Amino acid sequence: MSTFRNFQNEIDEIRHRELAKQRLPKQPDPNPSRDLDLQEAEEQILTCLLSDDRCTAKDLLASLLTRRQGEYIFRLGQRPPHARLFANDMSDECDGWSGAHRTDVEISQLRTAFIEAVDEIGGKVSVLYEYAGKRARSALLLRLPSHSASSTPEVRCAVVGNVDSGKSTTLGVLTRALGTLDDGRGRARVWLFRHKHEVETGRTSSVGMEILGFDASGAPVLPKMSSGVDSDAIRREKMAWEEISMKAAKIVSFSDLAGHERYLKTTLYGLTSGAPSCVMLMVGANAGIIGMSKEHLAISLALSVPFIVCITKIDMTPDNVMQQNIQEVVKILGSPGCRKAGVFVKSQEMAVELASCFAAEKVCPIFLLSNVTGEGLDLLRTFLNLLPSSELDPDKFAVDNPLEYSITEVWSVPYVGTVVNGIVNSGRVKAGDAILIGPDSNGNFMNTVVRSMQRKS
């Protein structure tokens, strides 16, 4: 018990230091011309498409997608103010709209032109949302397929929450065949368990890895249900990394972490060693933020990892209980320790806008989910599909710096040698490179050579 208290004290100290950093004046953007360059590129592309200069538009689109690692969200028409959109208090008459006004006909013509131009450079265009009328607007996802498995961008997402909050069940529904839902008794979570005692107790005790891929058109890459085959057997099956990466243009890898306090060290290990881009805090609508959910939230804040909240079991919870627990979640998010504004995601437009800005702004997306009826799952998939990969962020990953590789696991394989698992934090490495590995117990580093490399093998 004393060890657990010491651990809590250490987490509190880290959280206080991070809060002190957050209260410091915000530093100016070191590259203020970046957004301006993107805006100019968008205007040039629209001008070329409207003037039917398809060749120039194609070259500009190829350049834009290359700069943005093969993915870009192009918005047509006016954009609503985020404050109004996130508060769900938006109307055509409210002030603060930005962007050029487009008619329904212009947006339809531009959408067709984008599809043809992007198709010529080997990419795909998918419509994320579209609204007609006085404030006609649309958002298009432009995406190029990955050239190889090693170049597929990955978003690492840690899934945390208290026991019985719906972590494994939600992942089981998200990563299995489309249309697969839970039966209300936790059947979906059994497909994820790796050990016998997990099946018997219904509790995750290890760091489980699940993968969800999205292809160039934005559709999830999932196993397909075939007629005449045991549907439950297909649901238990999951696609391997190689199979997903061959079809996917982006991959979201989930770390299913333990919710019981007995496995808190395992959960902390998963949060620190996995370098997640995002944390999904699962909260049961019938219980609210209780037990280890508060500890997991504090750890995410201490590590400065952006997080979202998924409130599950909305199909089985009485309205009065659910509303009370939702108010408690919003109150905790707005407390001095979190300083986040909870935003309930109720439309595709909100999911698109939040995916690109929630980490920079003081907002926390909240998804209301039911793994039995499927409510809210499409919005969550859209959000995950558009999350930017932190490994492609030059502010977090410095490719020009010396190599730094964090080792999380070590094996000794007969007739092969030492095999390590981990994450590249900076620099470049390839097979045959001479590197220094360490430090050992004496603080020394040892010379060695990289014989081979594999990803997610």
N, C-alpha and C positions, 0 to 999 in steps of 0.2 A: 504493500500500500504506500509506503514511503517513497518507493521508486516511482510510482505513478504520480505522486504529488510533486516530486522533483521534476518530472517530465512536464507537468502542467506549468510549473513555475518557469521553466525554460521557454516554453511556448509563449507564456505571457510576456516575458522579457523581449522576445523576438517581435511580438505584436506591438509592444510599446515603441520599440525602435522604428518599426515600419510606419506607425502612425505619426511619429515625430518627423519622419522624412516626408510624409504626405502633406504635412502642414507647412512645409517650406515653400517659398514662392516658386511657381512653375517656371522651369527653364525655357527659354525660347527655342523654337524648332531649329535645329542645326541646318536644315535644308528647306527653307520656306518656299523655294521655287518648285518643290516637287508637285504640290497640288495644282499650282498654276500651270505647270507643264502638261499635266493630265487634262486640265480644262481646255487648254489650247488644242491638244490633240483631239479631244472630243469634238470641238467646234470645227476643226478641219475635216474630220471624217464625215460629220453631218453635212457640211457644205458640199463635199465631193459626192455624197450619195444623193443629195437633193438635186445636184446639177448633172447627175447621171455620169459622173467621172468615175466609173467603176474601177479602173486600173489603179488610179492614185489612191482611192479609198482602200483597195485591197492591200497595197503596200503599207499604208498607214496603220491598218488593223493588224497586220503581221508584226509591225514594229511595236505597237502598243501591247499586244499579247506577249511578245518576247520579253518586254520590260517588266511585265506583271506575272512572269512565270507561268504563262499559258492560260491565264484566267482573268476575266474582267467583267464587272457588272456595269452595263451601259443603261443609263436611265434616259427615257424619252419623255418630253413634256415637263410640266412644272413639278417640283418636289415640295411636299408639305413640310412645315416646320416640325422638327423633331419633338419639341416640347409638347405641341398639340397632339402629334401622332402617338407619342408614348403615353400621354394622359388619356387617350381615347376620347378626346374632346376636339375633334377636327370637323370642319365644314368647309364648303366651297367659298363661303364668304369671309372666313377668318383671314387675318393678315399674316405675313411672314412667308408666303410661298416664294420659292426661288426657281430659276431656270426659265427657259423660253416656252411660251405658250404654243401648244400644238393642237391641231384639230384631230378628230378621230380618223379622218382620211389620211392626214399626214403621218400619223403614227402607224397606221396600217401599211402605208407605202414604205416607210422607213424599216419596219419590221421585215417586210419581204426583201428589201434591198440588203439588210444585214444578213439574212439567212443565205442569200445567194453569194454575197462577198466572202463571208466566213467559210462557206462550204468550199469555195475555190482554193482557199489556203489550207484545207484539210481539217477545219474545226467544225464545231456544232453550236447552234444557237437554240436556247430554250427560253420560253416566256415564263418569267417568275411571277409576275402579276400584271394585270391590265385593267384600267378603269376608263370608262367612256363618260362623255358629258362635258360640262363646263370646264372642269379641271382634268381633262383627259391626260393620262400618263400611263407609262408602262416601264417595266424593267426587264432587260434581256441579259441572260448569262451567256457570255462568249467564252468558249473553252476549247483548248487544243488537247488532243489525246497525248498521253505520255509515250515517249519513244521507247522506254524500257522500264523494267521494274525498279531499277535503281534511281530513276528520275521521277518516279511518281511521288508527288507531294503528300506528306502525311500530317495529319492533325492528331496529336496525342491527347486523349481525354480520360481523366481519372474520375471514376464513379464512386462517390462516398455517400454515407448516410447511416442512420441507426439501423439496428436489426429490424427486419420485416418492413422496411420502408419501400421495397419494390425495386431494388437495384438490379438483381439478377433477372427478375421477371421482365423488366423493361428491356434489358439487353437481349434477352432471349427472343423477345418479340421483334426488336429492331433488326437483329442480324440473321433471322431465319427467313424462310420463304415468305414473299409478300402476301399479306392477307392472313398470316399466322397470328393468332391471338391467344391469350391465356384463357383457361377455363374457369378462372375465379378461385382456383384452389392451388395455384402455384405450379402448374404443370410446366409452364415456359421456363421457369428457373432451373428445373431439374436437368434440362438440356445443357446447362452450362457447368454443372458440378463436375469436379474432377476426382473427388475422393468419396469413399463409401460413407464416412462419417458426415460429410456434407449433405449427402442424400438423406441420411437418417435424421439429422437435426434440422435440415433446411437452412443452415448457416454457412456462409462462405468463410473459409479460414485461410485461404491462400490468395495470391495475386493472380486472378484469371485474366487472360487476354482474349478479347473478341474484336473482330475486324468488320467494318462496314465500308464498302466501296461505292463510289459514284462514278458513272461513266461520263463521257464528254457531253452528253445531252442532259446530264443532271439526274438521271434515273439511278436508283440504288442497284448495286450488283449483288443479287441474292440467289440462293438455290431456287430452281424452278420446280413447281409441283407437277408431277406427271400422273396421268390417269392410269389406274391399274397397279399403282405402287403404294405401299403402306405409307400414308401421309405422316403418321407419327414418326416413322423411321427417317423420313426426309427432313422433318423438323429438327430431329436430333443431329442430323448431319450439318456440318458447316464447311464452307469453302476455305481452302488453304490460301495462304498468303500469295503463293505463286499464281494460283488460278484467279484470284481477285485482281492482282496487280496487272495481269495480262489484259483485263477488260476495263479496269478502272482508270480514270484520270485524276482521281483524288481518293485517298484512303483515310478513314477515321478509325484509329485503334483505341479501344477502350481498355482501361485497367479496372477490372471489377474487384474492388477492395472490400475488406472485411468490415462489418458493422458492429461486431461485438467488442466490448472493451478488452476482452482477453487477447484479442489480436490487434491491439492498437499499434504495437511496434511494426507489425506487418503492413498495416495501412500507412503508417508514416514512411516506411521504406518504399512503398509503391509511389507515394506522392513525391518523394525526394529523388529517387533513382530514375523514375520515368520521365522527369522533366516535362510535365504535361503542359499543353497549350491552354487547356481549359479544364475546369473542375465542374462536374455535375453533382450537385447536392440533392439527393433524393429525400423527399419528405412525404410521409404518409398523411393523406388528408384526414384520416381518422385519429391520428396521434399528434401531429404537429412536430415542431422541432424539439425533440426530447433526447435525453441520453447523449450518445456519442455524436449526434448531429451537430450539437454546439461545439464539441471538440474539433470535429472535422472542419467546421466553418472557421474556427479560430486558426487552425493550421493553414488553411488556404489563404487567409488574410495575412498571416505571418510570412508565408512564402511569396506573397504578392502575385498569386496566380488568379487570373480572372475566373469567375465562377457564375454558373446559372443555377436556378432552383427548379426542380421538377416535382410538382405536387401530384402524387399518384393516388390511386384508389378512389377517384372522385365518383365512380359509379356505385360504390357500396356505402358511402359515408352520408349520413343525414345532413341536410342543408345547414341546419343551425350549428352543428359540430364543425362542418367544413368551413363555414364563414368565420367562426371563432378562431380556428387554427390558421386560416389564411391571414387574418388580421394580425395574429401573433408573428407570422413570418415577416409581414411588411414592417411591423414595429421593430423587430430585431435587425432587419436590413437597414433601417433608418437610424439605428442607435449610433452613439458616438464611436463605438468600436468598429462598425461597418461603414457607415456613411454612404450607403447605396440607396438609390430610389428604385423600388420594385416596379417592374413594368410587366403587366400581364399580356402575353403574346396572344392576340386574338385574330390576326389576319396574316396572310402571306407577306403583305407589305411591311408589317411590323417585324416579321421574322427576318426579312431581307435587310432592312435598315439596321436592326440590332446586331446582326452577325458581323457587320463591318465596323461598328463603332462602340460596342458595349465595353470593350476592354479599355478604351481611351476615356470614355465618359463615366460619370458616377451613376451608372444604371446597372440593374441586375435583371435580366430576362427571367420571367416566371412562366412556366408551362404547366397547364392543368391537363393531366393525362389519365387515361383509362386503358389499361392493357387488355381489358375484356371487351370493351366496345370499340376501341381504336381511336377514341376522341383525343385530339391534340397531337397524335403521333406524326401526322403529315407536316404540321408546323415545326415539330422538332427535327424531322428529317431535313426540311428546307434549311433550317438554321445550321445544322451540322454540315450540310453540303456546302455552305458558303463560308464557313469559318476559315480565316486565313491560317496558313501553316506557319508556325513560329520558326521552323527551321529555315524558312526562306526570308525571314526578317533580318536585314543587315544590322539592325540595332541590337538584336539578341544573338545573332550568329555571325561572327566576323570570319569570313572565309579567307581573308588575306593575313590573318594572324597566325602565329605558330600553332602547330597541332596540339590540341588538348582533348583527350578522350577519357571520359569518366567510366571506370570499370565497375559494373554492378554484380557480375557473377564470374566465377572462374571454374573451369573444369580441366581435368587432366585425362586426355583420351589416349589409350594405348596405340602405339605406332603412329600417332599424329603429333602429340605434344600438348602444350598448354593452349586452351581455347578460352577466350574471354568474351564476355558480352557487355555491352554498354552503349553510350551515346557520344557522338562526336560533338563537342561544344564549340570548337573553332578549328580553322585550318583545313588542310586537305591531306588525304592519305590514300595510298594505292599499294597493291601487292608488290613486294620487293623493297619497300622503303625501310630504311634503318631508323629505329625509334628508341627512345628511352622509356623504360617502364619502372614505376615505383611511386612513392618511396617504400622501402621495406621497413622492417622494425628498427633499423639503425638510421633511417633517413636517407639511404643511398638509392641511386637509380642504376638500372642494369641495361646494357646494350642488347638489343634483339632486333629481329627482322620480321616484318609482316609477310607470312607465307601466302595466305589467301584471305579473302573477305566474303562474307555472305550477309544478306539482309533478311531478317525475320525468318531465318531457316529453322 
